[in-house]
């Protein structure tokens, strides 16, 4: 009997190499757990029918003496990342039966390591949302309280890991889509520097914001997955190498900047404020230097994000016209085809963002909205660069509150406000990590909370180092 609740990727590697259990045994244990839990939680849209065959191939590699960090490790993949000859729908009716014609670069890298792909996980449609309520195939539920959302848009991947239906997962993070659900479900969500991980084969939402992120039970496991998929890629011109940014070295006494006015400001629940204060006190006790910082422009991040992101959505989703791939509806003429196809294929939230994006890019409004948003984006970059000359990391809560009840935030603006702490890292392209920071009790349920650390461009190792220390101290 494999104890999936206690198992980590690092531990599974040792046991697979030591023949304590086989990759087939491990895969079967996860398939059994999926069979028990997925119907209620709706984390997976599809569990692959060749999981055990993949695991058998991994066992054969191990028998030959091969060992890779992720060999035989069962992972879940968000339904926006292409795996050749497998369905990838972006949780949308417009791509419901579409099969990928090639592998994403991250998938090629994982295949070389001998990963076992368990299946594709649910997401907000085209990754647009923070709750996984916008999927065309049903809501993914929070394993800590099934009346609440999982967070999103990578809710399926996060719930798969949080409920022991996968050992790790890949998601995508455009404005917090890996970090926010990780906080809501009590696990680790990591977003690398923009360009560190190839986006080739990721269905695009916001091209200057999208990152493929890593989801795991602990920081070490997230680091293992990240190291397996990172690197420059000739098929993605935005990818960077380890030398692109100056190397940031860890120090004996790291300085963590806290923008208290922002982190504890209006709209942040009392429980989150108290949890964050307690986390900061623990950091102080364990030798971190805490510095109060002021970020004058950070309160504009959310507005900037919700102009730039829909503009890029409007551009990227223009390709789903029913002509080249996906759903097609016949109309009286080509324009009518487009209207019928997109009307039937796109859900309400996707249509909303396309309309907003088209509006802000239109003649007469481009300079007033999109142009100004890009100017503020530049001002934010300059402000954060100056701040990172004074501090090593910046910490905030990951979310302003715990996971909300399914259907509770029918007003889209209230749901957008949940992104207030996470969008800045995407706007700037800097790495960020969400770590479990404790629980609060609500209606006899223990709901997780998260703390977020942001680092300068290219300083992923600093986040991993601090994350491991925080994991060790948070329960003390």
Order of alpha helices (4+ residues) and beta strands (2+ residues): alpha-alpha-beta-alpha-beta-alpha-beta-beta-beta-alpha-beta-alpha-beta-beta-alpha-beta-alpha-alpha-beta-alpha-alpha-alpha-alpha-beta-alpha-alpha-beta-beta-alpha
